[in-house]
Amino acid sequence: GLINRFYAQGDSHVTISGGQIGQLLPDDNAILAISGGRILLESFGSASVDIFGGTFLYGSEGRGNSTVTVHDGEFLSAFRIANDATGEIRGGVFEYGPQVMDFGVLSIFGGDIGPGIFVSLGQTVAAPRLIIYGSGFNHPYGDLSATSGTLTGVLADGTPLNTTFGRQVGGTITLAVPEPVSGMLVALGILLVPLLRMGR
């Protein structure tokens, strides 16, 4: 069935695995895990949202000081991070490129990213930032100087990237080298084993 509006407030913990929600409104310190359903997500406050699946409708966004992490799922329109929210995209399918505005920060590590990545101020004083982790980009690493163009490369998860981008002056798009965290941990473990044996 259809739930027109669902609030998750206070210190609530909510798991959603299906159904249709006209407006899902996490707020305060709510913690949500979403693995299915057809949803319009509007996250506020200091809510924390992890998305592992589902279909997300027009207007889905993170606002306030909320944190939204996308591991998988399908976004039928531009996913947006705004106000002081923080977002991460590690997977999923995005019909259109995500948007960042105000003082939002969005990091992209993977996923199938559609055309139209856009960084806009949203207000008079703002500093939105988009960080894209990957390799083989057609622009140098660091902050893009161009305000529009085409961006190609390979994201950190190995997914090819071929999208268009735009940014207003004052907004930042940064191309970054993926941090080889797992490789560093393996190397550290190899180095520690002899030391631990010596200490016995």
N, C-alpha and C positions, 0 to 999 in steps of 0.2 A: 504494500500500500504506500500511499504518499503521505509524508510528514511535511507540512508546509514550512514549519520553523522549529528548529531544535536548538535549545540553549545548553551549553556546558559551562558552568560557572564555579567560582570558589576554587576549592582544591579537588574537584571531581576528576575521576579517571574514567574515560569512556572508550570502549572498543566498538567499532562499526565494521560489519562484514558484508552488508548488503542493504537493499531497500532504496527508496527514492526520497531525498530530503531537499525541499525547496530552498531552504537556507539553513546551513549548519553554522552556528555562531559560538565558537569557543571564546571564552573571555577569562579574566582574572588569572589564576594559576592552573587552569584546567590542563590536563594531559590527555591527548587523543591519539589513538592508533586506528587508522582507516585501511581496510584491506579490500573493500568492495562497496558497491552501491553507485547510485547516480546522484551527484551532490553538487550544490553550489556552496563553496566554502568561503566564509568570511571570518578570519581569525583576528582577535583583538587582545588587548591587555597584555599579559605576560604568558599567554597560553603557549603550549608546546604541542605541535602536531606532526606526527609521522605518517606518511602516506605510502602504503605498500601495494595499493591497487585501487580500482574504481574508475569511474568516469566523472570528470569534473567539468561543470558547465560554465557558461559565460559569466564573467565577473568574479571568478574564484581568486582569492587574494589573501595575503598576510598583511595585517596592519598593527598599529600600536607598537608594543615591544615584543610581539609574538615571534616565535620561531617555527618555521615550516620546513620540514625535510621531506623531499620527494624521492622515494626509492623506486617506485614504479607507479603506473597508472596512466590514464589517457586524459589529456586536457584539450577540450574542444575549442578553446579560445585562449587568448594570451593570459598566462598566469602572471600575477602582479605582486611585487613586494613594495610596500609603501610605508610612510611615517618613519618609525625607527625599527621596523621589523627586520629580521634576518632570515634568509632562506638558503637552502642548499638543494640542488638538483643532481641526483646521482643515477637517475634512470627515469624511465617513462617515455611517453610519446606526446609531443607538443605540436599541435597543428600549426600554431603560430609561435614566434619567438617570445620569450618572457619579457616583462617590463619591470623596470626599477625606477622608483621616484622618491622624492622628499629626501630623507636620510637613510633610506633602506640600503641594505647590503645583500647581494645575491651572489652565490658561488655556484658555478656549473662544473661538475666533474664528469658527467655522462648524460645519456639519454638521447633520444631522437628529436633534435631541436628544429622546428620549422622556421620559416622566414619571418623577419620583422623584429629582431631583438631591438629594444628601444630603452634608452635611459633618459628620463625627462625630469626636470626640476620639480614640477608639481606645485611649487610655491616660490616666493621671491628669494628667500634664503634657503638653499638646499645643497646637498652634496651626495647624490645617489651614486652607488658604486656597484659595478658588475665585474666579477672576476671569473675568467674562463681558464680552466686548467687543461692543458693538453700539449700537443707537439705538432710540428709540421705546418704551422700557421702561415698564411700568405702575408702576414704582417709581423714585424719584429716583436719579441717579448717586451712587456712593459705596457705603459698606458698608450692607447691608440690616440694618435693626433688627429686623424680624420674624424669628421662628424657624421659621415655616412659612407656606405660602401658594401662590399661583399667580404665575408669572412669564411675561409675554408681551413681545414686542418683535421686533426684527430683528437677527440676528447680523451681525458685520462682513462676512461673505461674502455677505450679502443673503438668507440663509435665515430664514424666519419661525421664531420661538421661541414655543412655548406648552407650558409644563411646570409641574409642581409642584416645590416645594423644601422642604427641611427642614434645619435646622442646630442643633447643640448649642451652648450658650453656651460661648464660647471659640473656636469656629470662625467663620470670616469668609467671607461671600459679597459680592464687590465687583462693582458694575456700572460699567464703564469705557467711555470714549469711544475708538473706534478711532483709532490714530495714522495720519495720512495720509502714510505714509512715501513711497509712490510719487509722490504729488503734490508733496511737498516736494523730492524729487530732481529731478523735471522742472523745477520752478521754479528750483532752484539751477543746473541746466544752462543754462537760458535766460539767467540773470544772468551766468554765467561766460563765455559765448561772446563777447560784446563785449569783455570784459576780456582774453581770450586774444588776440583780434585786435589790440587796442591794443598788446599786448606784443610783437608781431612786428616 
